[in-house]
Amino acid sequence: MSDDMELDCRAVLADVWLMLDGECDDATRARLQHHMDHCSPCIEAYGIEEKVKGLLSRKCGGDRAPDSLRDRLSIEIRRSITITEIKTEEA
Ligand SMILES: [Zn+2]
């Protein structure tokens, strides 16, 4: 159960990345909105809650993320992927 939640949270980061990159579709928005409704702390933890909320409320609107935010998200996503790989090896 908790593993599923962790997986979901990592997937959310990838969805945020897609949105920031301008690849925003209904399915991605729905996934993010649904996740934030049930698990907002994980978005808060990355310090991107306001950004994500803004994207959702504007329905993405072709907004381009500042390089600083892109860099930060990129690092978080890579870190999440690395953690996943380590856990898999240990199991
Ligand atoms: Zn979450």
PDB file of the backbone (N, CA, C, O) and the ligand in Angstrom, with CONECT records:
HET     ZN  A 101       1
ATOM      1  N   MET A   1       0.834  -1.205   0.000  1.00  0.00           N
ATOM      2  CA  MET A   1       0.000   0.000   0.000  1.00  0.00           C
ATOM      3  C   MET A   1       0.867   1.252   0.000  1.00  0.00           C
ATOM      4  O   MET A   1       0.696   2.141  -0.835  1.00  0.00           O
ATOM      5  N   SER A   2       1.800   1.310   0.949  1.00  0.00           N
ATOM      6  CA  SER A   2       2.655   2.484   1.008  1.00  0.00           C
ATOM      7  C   SER A   2       3.579   2.531  -0.217  1.00  0.00           C
ATOM      8  O   SER A   2       3.931   3.611  -0.692  1.00  0.00           O
ATOM      9  N   ASP A   3       3.958   1.379  -0.712  1.00  0.00           N
ATOM     10  CA  ASP A   3       4.785   1.350  -1.911  1.00  0.00           C
ATOM     11  C   ASP A   3       4.038   1.959  -3.092  1.00  0.00           C
ATOM     12  O   ASP A   3       4.609   2.696  -3.897  1.00  0.00           O
ATOM     13  N   ASP A   4       2.750   1.637  -3.178  1.00  0.00           N
ATOM     14  CA  ASP A   4       1.949   2.196  -4.262  1.00  0.00           C
ATOM     15  C   ASP A   4       1.908   3.710  -4.162  1.00  0.00           C
ATOM     16  O   ASP A   4       2.010   4.411  -5.168  1.00  0.00           O
ATOM     17  N   MET A   5       1.759   4.212  -2.937  1.00  0.00           N
ATOM     18  CA  MET A   5       1.691   5.652  -2.733  1.00  0.00           C
ATOM     19  C   MET A   5       3.008   6.302  -3.138  1.00  0.00           C
ATOM     20  O   MET A   5       3.014   7.343  -3.795  1.00  0.00           O
ATOM     21  N   GLU A   6       4.121   5.689  -2.748  1.00  0.00           N
ATOM     22  CA  GLU A   6       5.416   6.257  -3.112  1.00  0.00           C
ATOM     23  C   GLU A   6       5.591   6.293  -4.624  1.00  0.00           C
ATOM     24  O   GLU A   6       6.088   7.271  -5.182  1.00  0.00           O
ATOM     25  N   LEU A   7       5.185   5.241  -5.260  1.00  0.00           N
ATOM     26  CA  LEU A   7       5.289   5.166  -6.706  1.00  0.00           C
ATOM     27  C   LEU A   7       4.463   6.276  -7.335  1.00  0.00           C
ATOM     28  O   LEU A   7       4.899   6.925  -8.286  1.00  0.00           O
ATOM     29  N   ASP A   8       3.271   6.487  -6.798  1.00  0.00           N
ATOM     30  CA  ASP A   8       2.379   7.514  -7.288  1.00  0.00           C
ATOM     31  C   ASP A   8       3.027   8.889  -7.160  1.00  0.00           C
ATOM     32  O   ASP A   8       2.954   9.707  -8.077  1.00  0.00           O
ATOM     33  N   CYS A   9       3.655   9.133  -6.025  1.00  0.00           N
ATOM     34  CA  CYS A   9       4.280  10.430  -5.783  1.00  0.00           C
ATOM     35  C   CYS A   9       5.416  10.675  -6.767  1.00  0.00           C
ATOM     36  O   CYS A   9       5.599  11.795  -7.243  1.00  0.00           O
ATOM     37  N   ARG A  10       6.164   9.647  -7.067  1.00  0.00           N
ATOM     38  CA  ARG A  10       7.248   9.821  -8.040  1.00  0.00           C
ATOM     39  C   ARG A  10       6.679  10.084  -9.425  1.00  0.00           C
ATOM     40  O   ARG A  10       7.221  10.881 -10.190  1.00  0.00           O
ATOM     41  N   ALA A  11       5.586   9.410  -9.738  1.00  0.00           N
ATOM     42  CA  ALA A  11       4.953   9.622 -11.043  1.00  0.00           C
ATOM     43  C   ALA A  11       4.456  11.056 -11.173  1.00  0.00           C
ATOM     44  O   ALA A  11       4.468  11.630 -12.262  1.00  0.00           O
ATOM     45  N   VAL A  12       4.017  11.631 -10.052  1.00  0.00           N
ATOM     46  CA  VAL A  12       3.533  13.002 -10.063  1.00  0.00           C
ATOM     47  C   VAL A  12       4.638  13.954 -10.490  1.00  0.00           C
ATOM     48  O   VAL A  12       4.392  14.890 -11.251  1.00  0.00           O
ATOM     49  N   LEU A  13       5.847  13.725 -10.010  1.00  0.00           N
ATOM     50  CA  LEU A  13       6.973  14.578 -10.399  1.00  0.00           C
ATOM     51  C   LEU A  13       7.162  14.549 -11.909  1.00  0.00           C
ATOM     52  O   LEU A  13       7.397  15.584 -12.532  1.00  0.00           O
ATOM     53  N   ALA A  14       7.060  13.381 -12.486  1.00  0.00           N
ATOM     54  CA  ALA A  14       7.221  13.253 -13.936  1.00  0.00           C
ATOM     55  C   ALA A  14       6.100  14.000 -14.655  1.00  0.00           C
ATOM     56  O   ALA A  14       6.325  14.617 -15.697  1.00  0.00           O
ATOM     57  N   ASP A  15       4.890  13.940 -14.093  1.00  0.00           N
ATOM     58  CA  ASP A  15       3.768  14.653 -14.699  1.00  0.00           C
ATOM     59  C   ASP A  15       3.982  16.157 -14.626  1.00  0.00           C
ATOM     60  O   ASP A  15       3.705  16.879 -15.584  1.00  0.00           O
ATOM     61  N   VAL A  16       4.480  16.627 -13.474  1.00  0.00           N
ATOM     62  CA  VAL A  16       4.764  18.058 -13.333  1.00  0.00           C
ATOM     63  C   VAL A  16       5.782  18.486 -14.380  1.00  0.00           C
ATOM     64  O   VAL A  16       5.660  19.546 -14.994  1.00  0.00           O
ATOM     65  N   TRP A  17       6.777  17.648 -14.567  1.00  0.00           N
ATOM     66  CA  TRP A  17       7.815  17.939 -15.556  1.00  0.00           C
ATOM     67  C   TRP A  17       7.209  18.089 -16.944  1.00  0.00           C
ATOM     68  O   TRP A  17       7.550  19.012 -17.684  1.00  0.00           O
ATOM     69  N   LEU A  18       6.315  17.182 -17.291  1.00  0.00           N
ATOM     70  CA  LEU A  18       5.661  17.241 -18.603  1.00  0.00           C
ATOM     71  C   LEU A  18       4.887  18.550 -18.758  1.00  0.00           C
ATOM     72  O   LEU A  18       4.929  19.196 -19.805  1.00  0.00           O
ATOM     73  N   MET A  19       4.172  18.928 -17.681  1.00  0.00           N
ATOM     74  CA  MET A  19       3.388  20.152 -17.737  1.00  0.00           C
ATOM     75  C   MET A  19       4.278  21.366 -17.921  1.00  0.00           C
ATOM     76  O   MET A  19       3.972  22.256 -18.715  1.00  0.00           O
ATOM     77  N   LEU A  20       5.376  21.401 -17.189  1.00  0.00           N
ATOM     78  CA  LEU A  20       6.291  22.540 -17.285  1.00  0.00           C
ATOM     79  C   LEU A  20       6.905  22.601 -18.668  1.00  0.00           C
ATOM     80  O   LEU A  20       7.282  23.671 -19.146  1.00  0.00           O
ATOM     81  N   ASP A  21       7.001  21.456 -19.302  1.00  0.00           N
ATOM     82  CA  ASP A  21       7.593  21.392 -20.629  1.00  0.00           C
ATOM     83  C   ASP A  21       6.566  21.703 -21.713  1.00  0.00           C
ATOM     84  O   ASP A  21       6.875  21.671 -22.904  1.00  0.00           O
ATOM     85  N   GLY A  22       5.343  22.003 -21.285  1.00  0.00           N
ATOM     86  CA  GLY A  22       4.312  22.392 -22.237  1.00  0.00           C
ATOM     87  C   GLY A  22       3.503  21.227 -22.770  1.00  0.00           C
ATOM     88  O   GLY A  22       2.610  21.412 -23.597  1.00  0.00           O
ATOM     89  N   GLU A  23       3.815  20.005 -22.293  1.00  0.00           N
ATOM     90  CA  GLU A  23       3.047  18.848 -22.747  1.00  0.00           C
ATOM     91  C   GLU A  23       1.920  18.601 -21.767  1.00  0.00           C
ATOM     92  O   GLU A  23       2.004  17.738 -20.893  1.00  0.00           O
ATOM     93  N   CYS A  24       0.876  19.368 -21.933  1.00  0.00           N
ATOM     94  CA  CYS A  24      -0.198  19.326 -20.955  1.00  0.00           C
ATOM     95  C   CYS A  24      -1.476  18.807 -21.600  1.00  0.00           C
ATOM     96  O   CYS A  24      -2.047  19.461 -22.473  1.00  0.00           O
ATOM     97  N   ASP A  25      -1.913  17.655 -21.177  1.00  0.00           N
ATOM     98  CA  ASP A  25      -3.174  17.148 -21.707  1.00  0.00           C
ATOM     99  C   ASP A  25      -4.136  16.856 -20.558  1.00  0.00           C
ATOM    100  O   ASP A  25      -3.774  16.942 -19.385  1.00  0.00           O
ATOM    101  N   ASP A  26      -5.343  16.516 -20.918  1.00  0.00           N
ATOM    102  CA  ASP A  26      -6.379  16.313 -19.898  1.00  0.00           C
ATOM    103  C   ASP A  26      -5.997  15.207 -18.931  1.00  0.00           C
ATOM    104  O   ASP A  26      -6.236  15.325 -17.729  1.00  0.00           O
ATOM    105  N   ALA A  27      -5.411  14.142 -19.438  1.00  0.00           N
ATOM    106  CA  ALA A  27      -5.073  13.006 -18.578  1.00  0.00           C
ATOM    107  C   ALA A  27      -4.025  13.407 -17.548  1.00  0.00           C
ATOM    108  O   ALA A  27      -4.123  13.033 -16.379  1.00  0.00           O
ATOM    109  N   THR A  28      -3.017  14.174 -17.984  1.00  0.00           N
ATOM    110  CA  THR A  28      -1.969  14.611 -17.065  1.00  0.00           C
ATOM    111  C   THR A  28      -2.539  15.533 -16.001  1.00  0.00           C
ATOM    112  O   THR A  28      -2.245  15.376 -14.816  1.00  0.00           O
ATOM    113  N   ARG A  29      -3.346  16.485 -16.416  1.00  0.00           N
ATOM    114  CA  ARG A  29      -3.974  17.407 -15.463  1.00  0.00           C
ATOM    115  C   ARG A  29      -4.834  16.647 -14.464  1.00  0.00           C
ATOM    116  O   ARG A  29      -4.799  16.931 -13.267  1.00  0.00           O
ATOM    117  N   ALA A  30      -5.603  15.686 -14.951  1.00  0.00           N
ATOM    118  CA  ALA A  30      -6.498  14.924 -14.079  1.00  0.00           C
ATOM    119  C   ALA A  30      -5.689  14.135 -13.050  1.00  0.00           C
ATOM    120  O   ALA A  30      -6.064  14.072 -11.879  1.00  0.00           O
ATOM    121  N   ARG A  31      -4.570  13.528 -13.488  1.00  0.00           N
ATOM    122  CA  ARG A  31      -3.726  12.764 -12.566  1.00  0.00           C
ATOM    123  C   ARG A  31      -3.172  13.661 -11.467  1.00  0.00           C
ATOM    124  O   ARG A  31      -3.195  13.306 -10.288  1.00  0.00           O
ATOM    125  N   LEU A  32      -2.673  14.835 -11.870  1.00  0.00           N
ATOM    126  CA  LEU A  32      -2.096  15.755 -10.899  1.00  0.00           C
ATOM    127  C   LEU A  32      -3.151  16.270  -9.935  1.00  0.00           C
ATOM    128  O   LEU A  32      -2.935  16.309  -8.723  1.00  0.00           O
ATOM    129  N   GLN A  33      -4.293  16.662 -10.483  1.00  0.00           N
ATOM    130  CA  GLN A  33      -5.350  17.195  -9.626  1.00  0.00           C
ATOM    131  C   GLN A  33      -5.799  16.132  -8.633  1.00  0.00           C
ATOM    132  O   GLN A  33      -5.982  16.415  -7.449  1.00  0.00           O
ATOM    133  N   HIS A  34      -5.973  14.918  -9.117  1.00  0.00           N
ATOM    134  CA  HIS A  34      -6.410  13.822  -8.254  1.00  0.00           C
ATOM    135  C   HIS A  34      -5.372  13.571  -7.159  1.00  0.00           C
ATOM    136  O   HIS A  34      -5.726  13.358  -5.999  1.00  0.00           O
ATOM    137  N   HIS A  35      -4.107  13.598  -7.529  1.00  0.00           N
ATOM    138  CA  HIS A  35      -3.060  13.327  -6.550  1.00  0.00           C
ATOM    139  C   HIS A  35      -2.996  14.425  -5.501  1.00  0.00           C
ATOM    140  O   HIS A  35      -2.854  14.144  -4.311  1.00  0.00           O
ATOM    141  N   MET A  36      -3.099  15.672  -5.936  1.00  0.00           N
ATOM    142  CA  MET A  36      -3.041  16.780  -4.987  1.00  0.00           C
ATOM    143  C   MET A  36      -4.232  16.740  -4.036  1.00  0.00           C
ATOM    144  O   MET A  36      -4.121  17.144  -2.879  1.00  0.00           O
ATOM    145  N   ASP A  37      -5.373  16.253  -4.526  1.00  0.00           N
ATOM    146  CA  ASP A  37      -6.552  16.145  -3.660  1.00  0.00           C
ATOM    147  C   ASP A  37      -6.314  15.143  -2.542  1.00  0.00           C
ATOM    148  O   ASP A  37      -6.865  15.278  -1.449  1.00  0.00           O
ATOM    149  N   HIS A  38      -5.492  14.141  -2.817  1.00  0.00           N
ATOM    150  CA  HIS A  38      -5.306  13.057  -1.848  1.00  0.00           C
ATOM    151  C   HIS A  38      -3.938  13.071  -1.177  1.00  0.00           C
ATOM    152  O   HIS A  38      -3.737  12.420  -0.152  1.00  0.00           O
ATOM    153  N   CYS A  39      -2.998  13.813  -1.757  1.00  0.00           N
ATOM    154  CA  CYS A  39      -1.622  13.713  -1.255  1.00  0.00           C
ATOM    155  C   CYS A  39      -0.878  15.021  -1.496  1.00  0.00           C
ATOM    156  O   CYS A  39       0.199  15.011  -2.093  1.00  0.00           O
ATOM    157  N   SER A  40      -1.426  16.139  -1.046  1.00  0.00           N
ATOM    158  CA  SER A  40      -0.760  17.411  -1.293  1.00  0.00           C
ATOM    159  C   SER A  40       0.594  17.536  -0.590  1.00  0.00           C
ATOM    160  O   SER A  40       1.460  18.244  -1.104  1.00  0.00           O
ATOM    161  N   PRO A  41       0.824  16.890   0.555  1.00  0.00           N
ATOM    162  CA  PRO A  41       2.125  17.051   1.213  1.00  0.00           C
ATOM    163  C   PRO A  41       3.305  16.728   0.314  1.00  0.00           C
ATOM    164  O   PRO A  41       4.359  17.349   0.452  1.00  0.00           O
ATOM    165  N   CYS A  42       3.168  15.791  -0.587  1.00  0.00           N
ATOM    166  CA  CYS A  42       4.321  15.429  -1.410  1.00  0.00           C
ATOM    167  C   CYS A  42       4.651  16.539  -2.389  1.00  0.00           C
ATOM    168  O   CYS A  42       5.824  16.752  -2.696  1.00  0.00           O
ATOM    169  N   ILE A  43       3.651  17.252  -2.886  1.00  0.00           N
ATOM    170  CA  ILE A  43       3.913  18.397  -3.762  1.00  0.00           C
ATOM    171  C   ILE A  43       4.540  19.519  -2.945  1.00  0.00           C
ATOM    172  O   ILE A  43       5.488  20.165  -3.390  1.00  0.00           O
ATOM    173  N   GLU A  44       4.008  19.745  -1.750  1.00  0.00           N
ATOM    174  CA  GLU A  44       4.572  20.762  -0.864  1.00  0.00           C
ATOM    175  C   GLU A  44       6.036  20.487  -0.564  1.00  0.00           C
ATOM    176  O   GLU A  44       6.860  21.399  -0.496  1.00  0.00           O
ATOM    177  N   ALA A  45       6.339  19.209  -0.388  1.00  0.00           N
ATOM    178  CA  ALA A  45       7.692  18.819  -0.005  1.00  0.00           C
ATOM    179  C   ALA A  45       8.714  19.254  -1.046  1.00  0.00           C
ATOM    180  O   ALA A  45       9.870  19.514  -0.712  1.00  0.00           O
ATOM    181  N   TYR A  46       8.299  19.333  -2.290  1.00  0.00           N
ATOM    182  CA  TYR A  46       9.217  19.741  -3.349  1.00  0.00           C
ATOM    183  C   TYR A  46       9.220  21.254  -3.540  1.00  0.00           C
ATOM    184  O   TYR A  46       9.973  21.781  -4.359  1.00  0.00           O
ATOM    185  N   GLY A  47       8.369  21.955  -2.772  1.00  0.00           N
ATOM    186  CA  GLY A  47       8.337  23.405  -2.864  1.00  0.00           C
ATOM    187  C   GLY A  47       7.751  23.903  -4.165  1.00  0.00           C
ATOM    188  O   GLY A  47       8.053  25.015  -4.597  1.00  0.00           O
ATOM    189  N   ILE A  48       6.915  23.095  -4.796  1.00  0.00           N
ATOM    190  CA  ILE A  48       6.371  23.474  -6.094  1.00  0.00           C
ATOM    191  C   ILE A  48       4.851  23.505  -6.072  1.00  0.00           C
ATOM    192  O   ILE A  48       4.201  23.540  -7.118  1.00  0.00           O
ATOM    193  N   GLU A  49       4.287  23.492  -4.853  1.00  0.00           N
ATOM    194  CA  GLU A  49       2.830  23.417  -4.770  1.00  0.00           C
ATOM    195  C   GLU A  49       2.151  24.590  -5.485  1.00  0.00           C
ATOM    196  O   GLU A  49       1.229  24.395  -6.276  1.00  0.00           O
ATOM    197  N   GLU A  50       2.622  25.820  -5.196  1.00  0.00           N
ATOM    198  CA  GLU A  50       2.002  26.989  -5.808  1.00  0.00           C
ATOM    199  C   GLU A  50       2.139  26.954  -7.331  1.00  0.00           C
ATOM    200  O   GLU A  50       1.222  27.323  -8.066  1.00  0.00           O
ATOM    201  N   LYS A  51       3.304  26.504  -7.779  1.00  0.00           N
ATOM    202  CA  LYS A  51       3.549  26.434  -9.213  1.00  0.00           C
ATOM    203  C   LYS A  51       2.582  25.453  -9.871  1.00  0.00           C
ATOM    204  O   LYS A  51       2.002  25.735 -10.919  1.00  0.00           O
ATOM    205  N   VAL A  52       2.425  24.301  -9.236  1.00  0.00           N
ATOM    206  CA  VAL A  52       1.542  23.284  -9.801  1.00  0.00           C
ATOM    207  C   VAL A  52       0.096  23.767  -9.780  1.00  0.00           C
ATOM    208  O   VAL A  52      -0.647  23.583 -10.744  1.00  0.00           O
ATOM    209  N   LYS A  53      -0.291  24.383  -8.672  1.00  0.00           N
ATOM    210  CA  LYS A  53      -1.656  24.902  -8.585  1.00  0.00           C
ATOM    211  C   LYS A  53      -1.905  25.953  -9.669  1.00  0.00           C
ATOM    212  O   LYS A  53      -2.974  25.991 -10.279  1.00  0.00           O
ATOM    213  N   GLY A  54      -0.908  26.799  -9.898  1.00  0.00           N
ATOM    214  CA  GLY A  54      -1.034  27.810 -10.935  1.00  0.00           C
ATOM    215  C   GLY A  54      -1.199  27.189 -12.308  1.00  0.00           C
ATOM    216  O   GLY A  54      -2.017  27.637 -13.112  1.00  0.00           O
ATOM    217  N   LEU A  55      -0.414  26.154 -12.570  1.00  0.00           N
ATOM    218  CA  LEU A  55      -0.507  25.482 -13.857  1.00  0.00           C
ATOM    219  C   LEU A  55      -1.879  24.861 -14.044  1.00  0.00           C
ATOM    220  O   LEU A  55      -2.479  24.957 -15.115  1.00  0.00           O
ATOM    221  N   LEU A  56      -2.371  24.221 -12.986  1.00  0.00           N
ATOM    222  CA  LEU A  56      -3.665  23.553 -13.072  1.00  0.00           C
ATOM    223  C   LEU A  56      -4.786  24.567 -13.283  1.00  0.00           C
ATOM    224  O   LEU A  56      -5.687  24.344 -14.091  1.00  0.00           O
ATOM    225  N   SER A  57      -4.727  25.681 -12.556  1.00  0.00           N
ATOM    226  CA  SER A  57      -5.812  26.662 -12.644  1.00  0.00           C
ATOM    227  C   SER A  57      -5.814  27.342 -14.007  1.00  0.00           C
ATOM    228  O   SER A  57      -6.868  27.728 -14.513  1.00  0.00           O
ATOM    229  N   ARG A  58      -4.627  27.488 -14.600  1.00  0.00           N
ATOM    230  CA  ARG A  58      -4.560  28.113 -15.919  1.00  0.00           C
ATOM    231  C   ARG A  58      -4.653  27.079 -17.022  1.00  0.00           C
ATOM    232  O   ARG A  58      -4.560  27.420 -18.202  1.00  0.00           O
ATOM    233  N   LYS A  59      -4.837  25.811 -16.651  1.00  0.00           N
ATOM    234  CA  LYS A  59      -4.872  24.717 -17.620  1.00  0.00           C
ATOM    235  C   LYS A  59      -3.615  24.753 -18.474  1.00  0.00           C
ATOM    236  O   LYS A  59      -3.656  24.573 -19.691  1.00  0.00           O
ATOM    237  N   CYS A  60      -2.514  24.989 -17.809  1.00  0.00           N
ATOM    238  CA  CYS A  60      -1.170  24.951 -18.394  1.00  0.00           C
ATOM    239  C   CYS A  60      -0.867  26.198 -19.226  1.00  0.00           C
ATOM    240  O   CYS A  60       0.162  26.834 -18.994  1.00  0.00           O
ATOM    241  N   GLY A  61      -1.705  26.569 -20.168  1.00  0.00           N
ATOM    242  CA  GLY A  61      -1.580  27.853 -20.858  1.00  0.00           C
ATOM    243  C   GLY A  61      -0.235  28.144 -21.485  1.00  0.00           C
ATOM    244  O   GLY A  61       0.095  29.312 -21.692  1.00  0.00           O
ATOM    245  N   GLY A  62       0.548  27.139 -21.794  1.00  0.00           N
ATOM    246  CA  GLY A  62       1.817  27.357 -22.469  1.00  0.00           C
ATOM    247  C   GLY A  62       2.852  28.032 -21.595  1.00  0.00           C
ATOM    248  O   GLY A  62       3.819  28.595 -22.109  1.00  0.00           O
ATOM    249  N   ASP A  63       2.670  27.989 -20.284  1.00  0.00           N
ATOM    250  CA  ASP A  63       3.621  28.603 -19.375  1.00  0.00           C
ATOM    251  C   ASP A  63       4.933  27.827 -19.388  1.00  0.00           C
ATOM    252  O   ASP A  63       4.940  26.599 -19.301  1.00  0.00           O
ATOM    253  N   ARG A  64       6.035  28.550 -19.498  1.00  0.00           N
ATOM    254  CA  ARG A  64       7.350  27.897 -19.465  1.00  0.00           C
ATOM    255  C   ARG A  64       7.974  28.129 -18.103  1.00  0.00           C
ATOM    256  O   ARG A  64       7.970  29.240 -17.574  1.00  0.00           O
ATOM    257  N   ALA A  65       8.500  27.067 -17.558  1.00  0.00           N
ATOM    258  CA  ALA A  65       9.076  27.179 -16.225  1.00  0.00           C
ATOM    259  C   ALA A  65      10.417  27.908 -16.278  1.00  0.00           C
ATOM    260  O   ALA A  65      11.160  27.783 -17.252  1.00  0.00           O
ATOM    261  N   PRO A  66      10.722  28.668 -15.225  1.00  0.00           N
ATOM    262  CA  PRO A  66      12.061  29.271 -15.136  1.00  0.00           C
ATOM    263  C   PRO A  66      13.111  28.180 -15.097  1.00  0.00           C
ATOM    264  O   PRO A  66      12.860  27.078 -14.607  1.00  0.00           O
ATOM    265  N   ASP A  67      14.296  28.494 -15.618  1.00  0.00           N
ATOM    266  CA  ASP A  67      15.359  27.492 -15.656  1.00  0.00           C
ATOM    267  C   ASP A  67      15.673  26.948 -14.270  1.00  0.00           C
ATOM    268  O   ASP A  67      15.972  25.765 -14.113  1.00  0.00           O
ATOM    269  N   SER A  68      15.603  27.829 -13.253  1.00  0.00           N
ATOM    270  CA  SER A  68      15.932  27.380 -11.902  1.00  0.00           C
ATOM    271  C   SER A  68      14.976  26.293 -11.448  1.00  0.00           C
ATOM    272  O   SER A  68      15.388  25.313 -10.828  1.00  0.00           O
ATOM    273  N   LEU A  69      13.691  26.470 -11.758  1.00  0.00           N
ATOM    274  CA  LEU A  69      12.700  25.477 -11.352  1.00  0.00           C
ATOM    275  C   LEU A  69      12.881  24.189 -12.157  1.00  0.00           C
ATOM    276  O   LEU A  69      12.757  23.089 -11.617  1.00  0.00           O
ATOM    277  N   ARG A  70      13.170  24.332 -13.433  1.00  0.00           N
ATOM    278  CA  ARG A  70      13.398  23.156 -14.275  1.00  0.00           C
ATOM    279  C   ARG A  70      14.584  22.352 -13.767  1.00  0.00           C
ATOM    280  O   ARG A  70      14.529  21.125 -13.681  1.00  0.00           O
ATOM    281  N   ASP A  71      15.653  23.057 -13.434  1.00  0.00           N
ATOM    282  CA  ASP A  71      16.844  22.373 -12.935  1.00  0.00           C
ATOM    283  C   ASP A  71      16.532  21.622 -11.654  1.00  0.00           C
ATOM    284  O   ASP A  71      16.937  20.474 -11.471  1.00  0.00           O
ATOM    285  N   ARG A  72      15.803  22.293 -10.770  1.00  0.00           N
ATOM    286  CA  ARG A  72      15.488  21.706  -9.476  1.00  0.00           C
ATOM    287  C   ARG A  72      14.611  20.457  -9.637  1.00  0.00           C
ATOM    288  O   ARG A  72      14.850  19.425  -9.009  1.00  0.00           O
ATOM    289  N   LEU A  73      13.609  20.578 -10.480  1.00  0.00           N
ATOM    290  CA  LEU A  73      12.722  19.442 -10.726  1.00  0.00           C
ATOM    291  C   LEU A  73      13.491  18.288 -11.351  1.00  0.00           C
ATOM    292  O   LEU A  73      13.294  17.124 -11.000  1.00  0.00           O
ATOM    293  N   SER A  74      14.357  18.629 -12.267  1.00  0.00           N
ATOM    294  CA  SER A  74      15.154  17.603 -12.934  1.00  0.00           C
ATOM    295  C   SER A  74      15.972  16.815 -11.921  1.00  0.00           C
ATOM    296  O   SER A  74      16.076  15.592 -12.005  1.00  0.00           O
ATOM    297  N   ILE A  75      16.552  17.533 -10.964  1.00  0.00           N
ATOM    298  CA  ILE A  75      17.347  16.880  -9.922  1.00  0.00           C
ATOM    299  C   ILE A  75      16.459  15.971  -9.082  1.00  0.00           C
ATOM    300  O   ILE A  75      16.824  14.831  -8.792  1.00  0.00           O
ATOM    301  N   GLU A  76      15.292  16.479  -8.692  1.00  0.00           N
ATOM    302  CA  GLU A  76      14.383  15.690  -7.855  1.00  0.00           C
ATOM    303  C   GLU A  76      13.948  14.421  -8.570  1.00  0.00           C
ATOM    304  O   GLU A  76      13.877  13.350  -7.967  1.00  0.00           O
ATOM    305  N   ILE A  77      13.659  14.549  -9.857  1.00  0.00           N
ATOM    306  CA  ILE A  77      13.203  13.383 -10.618  1.00  0.00           C
ATOM    307  C   ILE A  77      14.322  12.352 -10.709  1.00  0.00           C
ATOM    308  O   ILE A  77      14.085  11.158 -10.523  1.00  0.00           O
ATOM    309  N   ARG A  78      15.540  12.808 -10.994  1.00  0.00           N
ATOM    310  CA  ARG A  78      16.664  11.870 -11.095  1.00  0.00           C
ATOM    311  C   ARG A  78      16.903  11.189  -9.756  1.00  0.00           C
ATOM    312  O   ARG A  78      17.183   9.992  -9.696  1.00  0.00           O
ATOM    313  N   ARG A  79      16.790  11.976  -8.668  1.00  0.00           N
ATOM    314  CA  ARG A  79      17.000  11.406  -7.343  1.00  0.00           C
ATOM    315  C   ARG A  79      15.941  10.332  -7.063  1.00  0.00           C
ATOM    316  O   ARG A  79      16.254   9.267  -6.530  1.00  0.00           O
ATOM    317  N   SER A  80      14.705  10.618  -7.422  1.00  0.00           N
ATOM    318  CA  SER A  80      13.626   9.656  -7.203  1.00  0.00           C
ATOM    319  C   SER A  80      13.885   8.380  -7.977  1.00  0.00           C
ATOM    320  O   SER A  80      13.676   7.278  -7.470  1.00  0.00           O
ATOM    321  N   ILE A  81      14.341   8.537  -9.209  1.00  0.00           N
ATOM    322  CA  ILE A  81      14.608   7.364 -10.037  1.00  0.00           C
ATOM    323  C   ILE A  81      15.748   6.557  -9.434  1.00  0.00           C
ATOM    324  O   ILE A  81      15.696   5.328  -9.409  1.00  0.00           O
ATOM    325  N   THR A  82      16.785   7.249  -8.944  1.00  0.00           N
ATOM    326  CA  THR A  82      17.925   6.564  -8.339  1.00  0.00           C
ATOM    327  C   THR A  82      17.483   5.773  -7.122  1.00  0.00           C
ATOM    328  O   THR A  82      17.878   4.621  -6.943  1.00  0.00           O
ATOM    329  N   ILE A  83      16.652   6.400  -6.275  1.00  0.00           N
ATOM    330  CA  ILE A  83      16.155   5.722  -5.079  1.00  0.00           C
ATOM    331  C   ILE A  83      15.394   4.465  -5.477  1.00  0.00           C
ATOM    332  O   ILE A  83      15.551   3.412  -4.859  1.00  0.00           O
ATOM    333  N   THR A  84      14.581   4.581  -6.499  1.00  0.00           N
ATOM    334  CA  THR A  84      13.803   3.433  -6.972  1.00  0.00           C
ATOM    335  C   THR A  84      14.730   2.303  -7.379  1.00  0.00           C
ATOM    336  O   THR A  84      14.493   1.144  -7.039  1.00  0.00           O
ATOM    337  N   GLU A  85      15.789   2.642  -8.111  1.00  0.00           N
ATOM    338  CA  GLU A  85      16.706   1.618  -8.602  1.00  0.00           C
ATOM    339  C   GLU A  85      17.424   0.934  -7.449  1.00  0.00           C
ATOM    340  O   GLU A  85      17.613  -0.283  -7.471  1.00  0.00           O
ATOM    341  N   ILE A  86      17.826   1.704  -6.442  1.00  0.00           N
ATOM    342  CA  ILE A  86      18.522   1.136  -5.294  1.00  0.00           C
ATOM    343  C   ILE A  86      17.591   0.166  -4.551  1.00  0.00           C
ATOM    344  O   ILE A  86      17.983  -0.943  -4.189  1.00  0.00           O
ATOM    345  N   LYS A  87      16.359   0.616  -4.339  1.00  0.00           N
ATOM    346  CA  LYS A  87      15.406  -0.230  -3.633  1.00  0.00           C
ATOM    347  C   LYS A  87      15.182  -1.533  -4.380  1.00  0.00           C
ATOM    348  O   LYS A  87      15.069  -2.597  -3.770  1.00  0.00           O
ATOM    349  N   THR A  88      15.118  -1.448  -5.690  1.00  0.00           N
ATOM    350  CA  THR A  88      14.890  -2.640  -6.497  1.00  0.00           C
ATOM    351  C   THR A  88      16.055  -3.620  -6.344  1.00  0.00           C
ATOM    352  O   THR A  88      15.851  -4.829  -6.240  1.00  0.00           O
ATOM    353  N   GLU A  89      17.270  -3.087  -6.332  1.00  0.00           N
ATOM    354  CA  GLU A  89      18.445  -3.952  -6.200  1.00  0.00           C
ATOM    355  C   GLU A  89      18.461  -4.656  -4.840  1.00  0.00           C
ATOM    356  O   GLU A  89      18.780  -5.840  -4.739  1.00  0.00           O
ATOM    357  N   GLU A  90      18.111  -3.900  -3.807  1.00  0.00           N
ATOM    358  CA  GLU A  90      18.121  -4.482  -2.461  1.00  0.00           C
ATOM    359  C   GLU A  90      17.076  -5.586  -2.327  1.00  0.00           C
ATOM    360  O   GLU A  90      17.283  -6.583  -1.635  1.00  0.00           O
ATOM    361  N   ALA A  91      15.956  -5.383  -3.002  1.00  0.00           N
ATOM    362  CA  ALA A  91      14.884  -6.387  -2.934  1.00  0.00           C
ATOM    363  C   ALA A  91      15.279  -7.576  -3.797  1.00  0.00           C
ATOM    364  O   ALA A  91      14.528  -8.546  -3.892  1.00  0.00           O
TER     365      ALA A  91
HETATM  366 ZN    ZN A 101       2.045  12.134  -3.219  1.00  0.00          ZN2+
END
